[in-house]
Amino acid sequence: MIEISALNRIPRFMGASPQALEWLSARFQRRRFDRKQIIFQEGDPCKCLQLIELGTVKVIKTLESGRELILNIFQSGESVGEVALIDGSDYPASAWAQEDSVILELPRDAYFEMSRKFPEILFSTIRDLNLRVRSMTQRVQELGSGEVESRLARFFLAFARTAKHRPDGYWIPIHLSRQELADVVGVRIETVIRIMSRWHKEKVLETHDDGYLLPNREILISIVEESF
């Protein structure tokens, strides 16, 4: 059981009725994961809905060559592995905590009962999954075209939409190695090192030990627009 106030902070439940929130509160459980701890592995059966209450989660696909491909990085309020939950398949990729994270879990049978009992939540779920599909489609298109700098700019702009706005800019509280960034945008690490170094010197994007500072979001937007 978790607090109703915790559910109110999850976007898909913000329009839920008090009865729905009370019902969900009695069925959700909270799990904590340390940084780099595995949340689920490719091939595991999907037994519950997992919503990120706090932290970020990285989803990775291991290729036949042994190389790991970062499929996505999910933030607070987002679900992980929900498609596998719906169709009853095993997880097609692995996930682990990018930082210390808290996950809210709802058993699979309760997930489907929720969809039947509370249509307003079902509509929110469909919307979230539709946005997920659009995002993945856009990413596939970006990986096959466009300048590398533009791809990298789009990646950080996606996080900037929900980043904390401070007097000195937008604070993105995640940190990826240069190799991880290269994997995300599908390029060589040397290219990412060169771009990130230039961005840091030019105050486009500052790299810190625990995250990134985006002083002016419009600069990244202009980089994206210039690529068209």
C-alpha positions as CSV (number, residue, x, y, z in Angstrom):
1,M,0.0,0.0,0.0
2,I,1.2,3.5,-0.8
3,E,0.0,7.0,-0.1
4,I,-2.6,8.6,-2.4
5,S,-0.4,11.7,-2.5
6,A,2.3,9.6,-4.3
7,L,-0.2,8.6,-7.0
8,N,-1.3,12.2,-7.5
9,R,2.2,13.0,-8.6
10,I,2.1,10.4,-11.4
11,P,0.7,12.2,-14.6
12,R,-1.6,9.4,-15.7
13,F,-3.4,9.4,-12.4
14,M,-3.9,13.1,-12.0
15,G,-7.4,13.0,-13.4
16,A,-8.4,9.9,-11.5
17,S,-11.4,9.9,-9.2
18,P,-10.9,9.7,-5.4
19,Q,-12.4,6.2,-5.5
20,A,-9.8,5.1,-8.2
21,L,-7.0,6.6,-6.2
22,E,-8.1,4.8,-3.0
23,W,-8.4,1.5,-4.9
24,L,-4.9,1.9,-6.4
25,S,-3.4,3.0,-3.2
26,A,-4.3,-0.4,-1.6
27,R,-2.7,-2.4,-4.5
28,F,0.5,-0.6,-5.4
29,Q,3.8,-1.5,-3.7
30,R,7.0,0.6,-3.5
31,R,10.4,-0.8,-4.3
32,R,13.8,0.9,-4.0
33,F,16.8,0.3,-6.3
34,D,20.3,1.5,-5.8
35,R,22.3,3.1,-8.6
36,K,23.2,0.5,-11.3
37,Q,20.9,-2.1,-9.7
38,I,19.1,-4.3,-12.2
39,I,15.3,-3.8,-12.3
40,F,14.5,-6.5,-14.8
41,Q,16.5,-8.5,-17.4
42,E,15.8,-9.3,-21.0
43,G,13.8,-12.5,-21.1
44,D,12.2,-12.2,-17.6
45,P,8.4,-12.5,-17.5
46,C,6.6,-9.2,-16.9
47,K,4.4,-9.6,-13.9
48,C,3.6,-6.0,-12.9
49,L,3.2,-2.4,-14.0
50,Q,6.3,-0.4,-13.0
51,L,6.1,3.4,-12.7
52,I,9.1,5.5,-11.8
53,E,8.3,7.6,-8.7
54,L,11.8,8.9,-8.3
55,G,15.0,8.6,-10.3
56,T,15.8,7.6,-13.9
57,V,15.9,4.1,-15.5
58,K,18.0,3.1,-18.5
59,V,16.7,0.4,-20.8
60,I,19.3,-1.6,-22.7
61,K,19.2,-4.2,-25.5
62,T,22.1,-6.6,-25.8
63,L,23.0,-7.3,-29.5
64,E,24.3,-10.6,-30.8
65,S,27.8,-9.0,-31.0
66,G,27.6,-8.4,-27.3
67,R,27.4,-4.7,-27.7
68,E,24.8,-2.9,-25.5
69,L,22.4,-0.5,-27.2
70,I,20.6,2.1,-25.0
71,L,17.0,2.1,-26.2
72,N,15.8,4.8,-23.9
73,I,16.1,6.6,-20.5
74,F,12.9,7.0,-18.5
75,Q,12.2,9.6,-15.9
76,S,9.9,10.1,-12.9
77,G,6.3,9.5,-13.8
78,E,6.9,7.2,-16.7
79,S,6.3,3.5,-17.0
80,V,8.9,0.9,-17.9
81,G,8.2,-2.3,-19.8
82,E,4.4,-1.7,-20.0
83,V,4.0,-3.2,-23.5
84,A,5.3,-6.5,-22.3
85,L,2.8,-6.4,-19.5
86,I,-0.1,-5.8,-21.8
87,D,0.6,-8.6,-24.3
88,G,1.9,-11.1,-21.8
89,S,5.4,-11.4,-23.3
90,D,8.8,-11.5,-21.7
91,Y,10.8,-8.3,-21.4
92,P,12.5,-7.6,-24.7
93,A,15.3,-5.6,-23.1
94,S,16.9,-5.1,-19.7
95,A,16.5,-2.1,-17.3
96,W,18.6,-0.8,-14.5
97,A,18.6,2.2,-12.3
98,Q,20.6,5.1,-13.7
99,E,20.6,6.6,-10.2
100,D,19.0,5.6,-6.8
101,S,15.4,5.1,-7.8
102,V,12.0,4.3,-6.4
103,I,9.5,2.2,-8.4
104,L,5.8,1.8,-7.9
105,E,4.6,-1.7,-8.8
106,L,1.0,-2.9,-9.6
107,P,0.4,-6.6,-10.2
108,R,-0.7,-7.6,-13.7
109,D,-4.2,-8.8,-12.7
110,A,-4.8,-5.5,-10.8
111,Y,-3.6,-3.6,-13.9
112,F,-6.3,-5.1,-16.1
113,E,-8.9,-4.8,-13.4
114,M,-8.0,-1.1,-13.0
115,S,-8.5,-0.6,-16.8
116,R,-12.0,-2.1,-16.6
117,K,-13.1,-0.3,-13.4
118,F,-11.8,3.1,-14.1
119,P,-12.1,4.2,-17.8
120,E,-10.5,7.6,-17.1
121,I,-7.2,5.8,-16.2
122,L,-7.5,3.6,-19.3
123,F,-7.7,6.7,-21.5
124,S,-4.6,8.1,-19.8
125,T,-2.8,4.8,-20.3
126,I,-3.6,4.8,-24.1
127,R,-2.4,8.4,-24.4
128,D,0.9,7.5,-22.6
129,L,1.6,4.5,-24.8
130,N,0.7,6.4,-28.0
131,L,3.2,9.1,-27.0
132,R,5.8,6.4,-26.3
133,V,5.3,4.9,-29.8
134,R,5.6,8.4,-31.4
135,S,8.8,9.0,-29.5
136,M,10.4,5.7,-30.5
137,T,9.4,6.3,-34.1
138,Q,11.0,9.7,-34.1
139,R,14.1,8.4,-32.6
140,V,14.5,5.7,-35.2
141,Q,14.1,8.4,-37.9
142,E,16.7,10.6,-36.2
143,L,19.2,7.8,-36.0
144,G,19.0,7.3,-39.7
145,S,19.3,10.9,-40.7
146,G,20.4,14.4,-39.6
147,E,23.6,15.8,-38.1
148,V,25.1,14.2,-35.0
149,E,25.0,17.5,-33.2
150,S,21.3,17.8,-33.9
151,R,20.6,14.3,-32.6
152,L,22.4,15.1,-29.4
153,A,20.6,18.4,-29.0
154,R,17.2,16.6,-29.4
155,F,18.2,14.2,-26.7
156,F,18.9,16.9,-24.1
157,L,15.9,19.0,-25.2
158,A,13.7,16.0,-24.3
159,F,15.0,16.0,-20.8
160,A,14.9,19.8,-20.6
161,R,11.1,19.7,-21.0
162,T,10.8,18.3,-17.5
163,A,14.0,19.7,-16.0
164,K,14.1,21.9,-13.0
165,H,14.3,25.6,-14.0
166,R,16.9,27.5,-12.0
167,P,18.1,31.1,-12.2
168,D,21.2,29.8,-14.1
169,G,19.3,27.6,-16.5
170,Y,17.7,24.2,-16.7
171,W,19.2,21.5,-14.5
172,I,19.1,17.9,-15.9
173,P,19.8,15.6,-12.9
174,I,21.2,12.6,-14.8
175,H,24.7,11.8,-15.9
176,L,25.8,9.6,-18.7
177,S,29.3,8.7,-19.8
178,R,30.5,9.9,-23.2
179,Q,30.2,6.2,-24.4
180,E,26.6,6.1,-23.1
181,L,25.7,9.3,-25.0
182,A,27.3,7.8,-28.1
183,D,25.2,4.7,-27.8
184,V,22.1,6.8,-27.4
185,V,22.6,8.8,-30.6
186,G,24.3,5.9,-32.5
187,V,27.7,7.5,-33.2
188,R,31.3,7.0,-32.4
189,I,32.5,8.2,-28.9
190,E,35.1,10.5,-30.4
191,T,32.4,12.5,-32.1
192,V,30.4,12.9,-28.9
193,I,33.6,13.9,-27.0
194,R,34.3,16.6,-29.5
195,I,30.8,18.0,-29.5
196,M,30.4,17.9,-25.7
197,S,33.7,19.6,-25.1
198,R,32.8,22.4,-27.5
199,W,29.4,22.8,-25.9
200,H,31.0,23.1,-22.5
201,K,33.5,25.7,-23.6
202,E,30.8,27.7,-25.4
203,K,28.4,27.4,-22.4
204,V,25.8,25.6,-24.5
205,L,25.6,22.7,-22.1
206,E,27.7,22.4,-19.0
207,T,28.7,18.9,-17.8
208,H,28.9,18.3,-14.1
209,D,29.5,15.3,-12.0
210,D,25.8,14.8,-11.1
211,G,24.1,16.2,-14.2
212,Y,24.0,18.8,-16.9
213,L,23.2,22.5,-16.9
214,L,21.5,24.0,-19.9
215,P,21.9,27.8,-19.6
216,N,19.8,28.7,-22.6
217,R,17.4,26.1,-24.1
218,E,17.0,28.3,-27.3
219,I,20.6,27.5,-28.4
220,L,19.8,23.8,-28.6
221,I,16.5,24.5,-30.3
222,S,18.4,26.6,-33.0
223,I,20.8,23.7,-33.5
224,V,17.9,21.4,-34.2
225,E,16.2,23.8,-36.5
226,E,19.4,24.5,-38.5
227,S,19.6,20.8,-39.4
228,F,16.4,20.9,-41.4
